[in-house]
Amino acid sequence: MTTKGQIIDGIEMVIREGLRTTGDFNDNDWNHAVHDEEGGWTRKQVYCHLAATADIAPGFLQNIATADEGKDAGAGFDIGAFNAQQVAARESASTEELLKSFESSHKELIKAIKDLPDEQLALKRKFGAFEGTVADMIQSVLVLHGLAHVYLSSTRAFT
């Protein structure tokens, strides 16, 4: 099982790499399409998505942890509609505001992870296609997913 320390280290890496890889982006860089799912996203929209995901994650974690074992905690949740709403709500922010939001939302997420009891992290739960311990779900949904978006968005070979 993924440990609390590994999750926190991973989220810190998402922050560090997200800020490092975007450090020299200009306006044109931010408007470059890099994601072809959900109708396609620009780099800016990807960071809107990452900030939104970190913002809602503490509540998401509580919902998963308190769900009945074996029950799909994501049943009836339309992730595509949710992502579209959350991206649209942040898209008008300047890139400076967006990066501050990206960083602060992930730092708040780290605080929430620190407050999660180890017993909750060890619970086995299901959310859509994800099934396993709450800790392993956090690692997949928040850390690996975040890093995948950060690194895909940083790719300059395709610009």
C-alpha positions as CSV (number, residue, x, y, z in Angstrom):
1,M,0.0,0.0,0.0
2,T,1.2,3.5,-0.8
3,T,2.2,5.4,2.4
4,K,1.1,8.8,3.5
5,G,4.7,10.0,3.1
6,Q,4.8,8.7,-0.5
7,I,1.6,10.5,-1.3
8,I,2.8,13.8,0.2
9,D,6.2,13.4,-1.6
10,G,4.2,12.8,-4.9
11,I,2.0,15.9,-4.5
12,E,5.1,18.0,-3.7
13,M,6.6,16.7,-6.9
14,V,3.4,17.7,-8.9
15,I,3.8,21.2,-7.5
16,R,7.5,21.4,-8.1
17,E,7.4,19.9,-11.6
18,G,4.3,21.9,-12.6
19,L,5.9,25.2,-11.7
20,R,9.3,24.2,-13.2
21,T,8.0,23.1,-16.5
22,T,5.8,26.1,-17.0
23,G,8.4,28.7,-15.8
24,D,9.3,30.0,-19.2
25,F,5.9,29.6,-21.0
26,N,4.7,32.7,-22.9
27,D,1.0,33.3,-23.9
28,N,1.3,31.3,-27.0
29,D,2.7,28.3,-25.1
30,W,-0.3,28.4,-22.7
31,N,-2.7,28.3,-25.6
32,H,-1.1,25.3,-27.3
33,A,-3.4,22.3,-27.4
34,V,-1.8,19.3,-25.7
35,H,-4.7,17.1,-24.6
36,D,-7.1,15.5,-27.0
37,E,-9.6,13.9,-24.6
38,E,-12.8,15.6,-23.5
39,G,-12.9,17.8,-26.6
40,G,-9.2,18.8,-26.3
41,W,-7.5,21.1,-23.8
42,T,-4.8,23.7,-24.0
43,R,-2.0,23.8,-21.5
44,K,-3.9,26.4,-19.6
45,Q,-7.0,24.3,-19.5
46,V,-4.9,21.3,-18.2
47,Y,-3.7,23.5,-15.3
48,C,-7.3,24.6,-14.7
49,H,-8.2,20.9,-14.4
50,L,-5.2,20.2,-12.1
51,A,-6.1,23.1,-9.8
52,A,-9.8,22.0,-9.7
53,T,-8.9,18.4,-9.0
54,A,-6.7,19.4,-6.1
55,D,-9.4,21.8,-4.8
56,I,-12.1,19.1,-4.6
57,A,-9.9,16.2,-3.6
58,P,-10.3,16.6,0.2
59,G,-14.1,16.1,-0.1
60,F,-13.6,13.4,-2.7
61,L,-11.3,11.5,-0.3
62,Q,-13.9,11.7,2.5
63,N,-16.6,10.4,0.1
64,I,-14.5,7.5,-0.9
65,A,-13.4,6.7,2.7
66,T,-17.0,6.7,4.0
67,A,-18.4,4.7,1.1
68,D,-19.5,1.2,1.7
69,E,-16.9,-1.4,0.8
70,G,-17.6,-2.9,-2.6
71,K,-19.9,-0.1,-3.6
72,D,-18.8,2.2,-6.5
73,A,-18.3,5.6,-4.8
74,G,-18.3,7.1,-8.3
75,A,-21.6,5.7,-9.5
76,G,-23.6,8.4,-11.2
77,F,-20.7,10.8,-11.3
78,D,-20.2,12.3,-14.7
79,I,-16.5,13.1,-14.8
80,G,-16.6,14.6,-18.2
81,A,-19.2,17.1,-17.2
82,F,-17.5,17.9,-14.0
83,N,-14.1,18.5,-15.7
84,A,-15.7,20.8,-18.3
85,Q,-17.4,22.8,-15.5
86,Q,-14.3,23.1,-13.5
87,V,-12.1,24.1,-16.4
88,A,-14.5,26.7,-17.6
89,A,-14.8,28.2,-14.1
90,R,-11.0,28.8,-14.0
91,E,-10.2,29.6,-17.6
92,S,-10.6,33.4,-17.3
93,A,-7.8,33.6,-14.7
94,S,-4.5,35.0,-15.7
95,T,-1.7,32.4,-16.0
96,E,-0.1,33.9,-12.9
97,E,-3.4,33.6,-10.9
98,L,-3.8,30.0,-12.2
99,L,-0.3,28.9,-11.2
100,K,-0.9,30.4,-7.7
101,S,-4.1,28.5,-7.5
102,F,-2.4,25.3,-8.8
103,E,0.2,25.6,-6.1
104,S,-2.0,26.6,-3.2
105,S,-4.7,24.0,-3.9
106,H,-2.0,21.3,-3.9
107,K,-0.6,22.6,-0.6
108,E,-4.0,22.5,0.9
109,L,-4.4,19.0,-0.4
110,I,-1.2,18.0,1.4
111,K,-2.7,19.4,4.7
112,A,-5.8,17.3,4.1
113,I,-3.7,14.1,3.4
114,K,-1.8,14.7,6.7
115,D,-5.1,14.8,8.6
116,L,-6.4,11.6,7.1
117,P,-6.2,8.7,9.6
118,D,-4.0,5.8,8.5
119,E,-7.0,3.5,9.0
120,Q,-8.9,5.4,6.3
121,L,-5.9,5.2,3.9
122,A,-5.9,1.4,4.3
123,L,-9.6,0.9,3.5
124,K,-10.4,-0.9,0.3
125,R,-12.8,1.1,-2.0
126,K,-14.0,1.4,-5.5
127,F,-14.4,4.5,-7.7
128,G,-15.3,3.8,-11.3
129,A,-12.4,1.9,-12.8
130,F,-10.2,2.4,-9.7
131,E,-10.3,-0.3,-7.0
132,G,-7.9,-0.7,-4.1
133,T,-6.9,1.0,-0.9
134,V,-7.8,4.7,-0.5
135,A,-4.0,5.4,-0.4
136,D,-3.4,3.7,-3.7
137,M,-6.3,5.5,-5.3
138,I,-5.0,8.8,-4.1
139,Q,-1.6,7.9,-5.6
140,S,-3.1,7.1,-8.9
141,V,-5.8,9.8,-9.2
142,L,-3.9,12.7,-7.7
143,V,-0.2,12.0,-8.0
144,L,0.3,9.9,-11.2
145,H,-2.6,11.6,-13.0
146,G,-1.2,15.0,-12.1
147,L,2.3,14.2,-13.2
148,A,1.1,12.7,-16.4
149,H,-0.7,16.0,-17.2
150,V,2.3,18.1,-16.1
151,Y,4.7,16.2,-18.3
152,L,2.4,16.0,-21.3
153,S,1.8,19.7,-21.1
154,S,5.6,20.4,-20.9
155,T,6.4,18.6,-24.1
156,R,7.9,21.1,-26.5
157,A,8.8,18.5,-29.2
158,F,5.2,18.8,-30.6
159,T,4.8,22.5,-30.5
